[in-house]
Amino acid sequence: MSEEKKITIGGQAVIEGVMMRGPEKVATAVRTPEGKIEIECKPVNSISDRYPILKKPMLRGCVSLGESMVMGIKSLSFSAKMAGEEDEQMSDKEIAGTVVFAFILAAVLFVAIPTGAAKLFHTITEDPFFLNIMEGILRLCIFLAYIWGISRMKDIQRVFQYHGAEHKTIACFEAGEALTVENVQKYTRLHKRCGTSFLLIVMMVSTVVFAFLGWPDLWLRILSRVVLLPVVAGVSYEIIRFSANSDNCILGWAIKPGLWLQLMTTRQPDDDMVEVAIESAKAVIPEGKIPAGTASYI
């Protein structure tokens, strides 16, 4: 299985299902109300394939973040339809609007509010470095509070179970074992390359980067954070990428907080959920690379 281990697949939990992305395809598998597993499979069509320079370090992280957002929203739209929660899938215009709205909401929650609230610490000191650090701490607290809040919702808890199924399935494939429910359930629901870990590292890296920007007017602080987001995302992506393939103890400790956070964003999946994740993974693993003995559950 040495060749299979070189193949990287990633994924995302959706409504009653799992989206997986492989080298050439992206697939979303969903359990319908009738109990059947429906799969939508499409070619990846990454912009970095047309412009190879975007595969270079620092740039590839921004591309991956943007494409993951678009793919994720499309997969959520498909899953909502298959799960019976929506009558039709979102149009490209609606998807674009959703991406813009999500970006604005994130800018308000994790940029405008923490940098605005940090002025409360002016009573303690006027030191720009200290104020920027406190802004980073506030940003992290808002992020953790947001994750904790949504984790209490019943519907989100099911999504987090599928999140666990996604991680377990990827771990089983990377270990070279056949993709069966019994094999997949043996593995941990925590994974080094998880998007949850990536977002937490973004919070930590942004605190370090922004700490040296001084303390200009509020609108300049917000603008500087937004403009530097690609840099922060690029650095964070490289940390995740190298730590996932390295035994370096420093990198290992750098991603541990992300693994701990996954204890909140993943749940132990049941066997039906694992079956869905397996079908999604099989759809994106290149032909001839699926481990022998892999089961089919459609």
N, C-alpha and C positions, 0 to 999 in steps of 0.2 A: 504493500500500500504506500510505498515511498512517493509514487507519482501523485496519488490522490491527496496526500498531505500538502502538496504544493498548490492545490486548488483551494481558493478562498471563497467561501460563501458567507453572506450576511443576511440579516432579515429584520423583520418588524412584526409585532403583533398587531392584528386588526380586529374588527368586530367578528367574533366567532371564527377566527381563522389566523393564518400566518402568511406573510409575504416573505419570499426568499429571493435573493439576488445572487446569481452566479456570474461566471466570466462572460457569458453570452446572452443569458436570458434572465428575465425577472418573472416570477410566478406568484400568484395569490391563490391560496386554497382556503375555501370557506365551507363550514358545515351548515347546510341549509336546514330549515325547520323540519323537513322531511327526513333528515338524518343522512342525506347524501353529501358527498364531498364534491364541490364544484371548483374547477381550476381555470384561471385565466393566465395564459402564458404569452409573453411578448419578448421581442429582442430588446437588449439593453439600450442600444443606440446612444452611447455616451458621447458628449461633445468632445471629450478628451481623445476619442478615437479619430476624430476629424482634425483636431489640433493637438498633436503629441506633446507640445510644450506644456500643456495643462497637466501632464502627468509628472511634472517635475516637483520636487519637494516644495512645500509651502503653498503652491498653486493647487495641487491635487486635493488638499484638504477642503478648500473653498468649493471646488467643483463637486466633491463628494457630498458636502453638506447641502448644497443647492439641489443636486439631483435626488438626494435621499428625501428631501422635503416634497418634491414634486411626485416622485414615485410613491411615497407614503400616502399622500392625499388621494392619488388615483386608486391605490389599493384599498384605502378606507372607503372610498366611494363604491367600488365594486363589492366590497364585503357587506356594506350596508344594504345594497340592493339584494344580494344573495341571501342575506340573513332576514330579509323581509322588512327592513326598517326604512327603506326608501323605494320609491316606485321606479326611478331611473338613475343612471349614473350621471355624475357631474360633467358638464361641458368643459372644454379647454378654457373658456372665458371664466367660468365659475371657479375652476382650479386656480387660475392666475389670481383671481380676486381673493381666494382663500389664502394663498401664499402671501400676498401683500398684507392682508389683515393680520395674519399670524406674525409677520415681521413687525408691524406697527405695535401689536399687543406686546410682543417680546421687548421692543424698545421702551415702551412705557413701563412695563413691570420691572425689567432688569437693568434699565439705563436711567430713564428720567426720574423714577421714584427714588432709587437709592442715592443717586448723585444729588438730588434735591434735598433729601432728608439728611444727608451728611452735614448740611450747614448747621444742624442742631449742635454739632460738636465744636462749633466756633467758640462756645462759652468755655471750653477746656483749653483749646490751643488754636492758633492760626497757621500752624505748620502744614503746608500743602501735602507733604508725604503722609503725615498722620491722617489727614482728612481723606485722602485717596484710599488709604488702607481701611478706614472705617466704612467708606463707601463700598469697598469690596466685601467686607463682612456683612453689611446690610444686604447686598445683592445675593450673597450666599444664603442668608437667612430667609429671604423671600423665596428663593428657589426651593429650599428644603421644605418650607411651609407649604408651597404649592404642591410639591410631590406628596407630602403627607396628607394634604387635604383631598386630592383626587384619589389617593389610595384608599380612602374611607368609603368611596362610592361603590355600590354593589356591582354595577355594570363594568366599572373600571377594574375591579378585582378579577373578573372573568378575563378581561384583556390581559391582565398581568399573569394569569395562568397560561394563556397562550404565549406570552412573552417567555415564561419559563420553558414551555414546550419547544419554542424556537431555539433557545440556548442549548437545551439538552440534545436536540437533534443535530445541531452544528457540532457540538462536542463529540458526539458519537461518530459522525462522519470523519472528523479530523483525527479521531483515534483509529480509523480504518476498520471499524466494526460494521457489520450488516445493520441496516436501518430497520430494526424491528422494535415494537413497543417495549419488549422486555429489555433489550439492549439500551435503548434511549433513556429509559427511566433510571438506569444505573448512574447516569452522569449528573453533575452539579447543574443547578439552574443559573449559576453565575458565570459570566464570560468576560474575558479581558477586553474584547473589542465592542462591548455593548455601547449603544448610543447614550445610555444613562451615564456611563463612565465618561464618555466624551464631553457631555454637557457639564459635568462637575469639573472636569479639567479645564474647560473653557472659563468657568467661574474663577478658578484658582489662577490660571495664566493671566486673565484680564486684570486681576488684582495687582499682580506684579508689574505688568506692562503699564497700567494707568497710574501706578504709584509715582512715576517719574515725570508726569505731564504738567505738574504745577496745579494751580487752582484758579483758572480763569472764570469768567462769567458763566452762569448756568447753561446758556445756549451753546457756548463754545465747548463746555465739558460734554454735553450731550452729543454734539457734532463730532468731537474727537473720538468718542467711544464708538459711534456708528462707523466712522471712516476706518478706524483701526480694527474693526471686527474681522475682516479677512485675514489680517496678520495673526490675531488671537486664534482664529479657527485653524489657520495653517500650522501654527506651533502646536496646538492641542492635538491635531490629527497626527503629526509626526511622533508625538509622545506616545499616543495610543498604538500607532503602527509599530514602533520599535519595541515597546514594552511587551507587546503580544508575541514577539518572536525573539525575545531576549531573556536570559537568566540573570541579567544585571540586578543586583539587590536594590540599587537606588531607584531604578525604573520600576522595580517590583513594588516598592513602598509607595511610589508616586501614584500608582493606580489602585492601591488598596482601598482608599476612601470610596472610589467608584464601585468596587466590588461590594463593599459594605452597604452602599446605597441601593444596590440591586436586591438586597434582602427585603427592601420595601417595594421595589418596582417589579418584582417577579413573585410568582406563587407556584406551589407544586401543582403541575397539571395532572388531569386525569387521563386515562388511556385514550379516550376518544379525541382529546386535544392533541396528543402526541401523534395519533394517526394522521390528523390534518397536517401537522408540521412535516411529517415524513413525506407525504404526497407533494407538498410544496417544494421540499428539498430535492426530491427525485426529478421534478420537472426542470430544475436549473442545473443539475450536475451533468457535465458533458457525457455524451454517449460512451459507454464502455468504462466509465469511471465509478459507476455506482457499485459499492461493495457487494460481493456475492452473498446471496441469502437475504437480500433486502425484500421486505414484504410489500404487498400492495393492499390498500384498504378502500379503494374506490368502489 
